[in-house]
Every structure is written in structure tokens, then in C-alpha cells.
Amino acid sequence: MGIFDFRDPNKRKKAAKGMNIHIQCDPNEIRINDVIISFPTNYGVLKDVLGNATRIEPINQTKNNVYLWDDLGIYCSSPDSEK
């Protein structure tokens, strides 16, 4: 059982070929493909580094959406993609 099992696995998209992601975590910063990511961040910043999310799904009974990069095992959630 994985952390993302609450999401419908039938909606997962196939992994994009040839995409390499390098994540480096230091005590003061996180870098994704040598781009420093400040937290909290927004979807636009992640989209610039990771590309478009493979799925965007609403969270039931909230205003939040979950942005998922299935092939990378990365997700984030927010009520507003700009925040």
C-alpha cells in the first residue's frame, strides 16, 4: 500500500520517457534540477521545473485541488494554484 493509494490508480498516466529529475535537499534549500524552490511555493513554479501536472483532481468537500506528477511520485495541494 502506497502513500497515494487514496487516488484512483486507473487515472494514472504513463511515465514520460526521457525526463530526468534531480532533487537536492540541503538544510537551507531544496533544488529541483538546479532551480532553488522556496516553500511555500505555487503551482506555476513547480510547473516551470517539472512540467504540467499529469493530473489535477479536486479534494472532496474542500476548495483544494491536488496536482499530481504520477511518473515522478510528486504531488502538492492548494486551494489556489497561485498560492
Residue pairs with C-beta under 8 A, 6 or more apart in sequence:
4 68
4 73
4 75
7 55
7 57
7 66
7 68
11 55
11 57
12 54
12 55
12 70
13 54
13 55
13 70
13 71
14 71
15 70
15 71
16 51
16 71
19 51
19 71
19 72
21 32
21 33
21 50
21 72
22 31
22 32
22 33
22 34
23 30
23 31
23 32
24 30
24 31
25 31
29 36
29 37
29 38
30 36
30 37
30 39
31 37
32 49
32 50
33 49
35 48
35 49
37 45
37 46
37 49
40 83
41 76
42 78
42 81
42 82
42 83
43 53
43 67
43 76
43 78
43 81
43 82
44 81
44 82
46 53
46 67
46 74
46 76
47 53
50 69
50 72
50 74
51 69
53 67
53 68
53 69
54 68
54 69
54 70
54 71
55 66
55 67
55 68
55 70
56 65
56 66
56 67
56 68
57 65
57 66
57 68
58 64
58 65
58 66
59 65
59 66
59 77
62 79
63 79
64 77
64 78
64 79
65 77
65 78
65 79
65 81
66 75
66 76
66 77
67 75
67 76
67 77
67 78
67 81
68 74
68 75
69 75
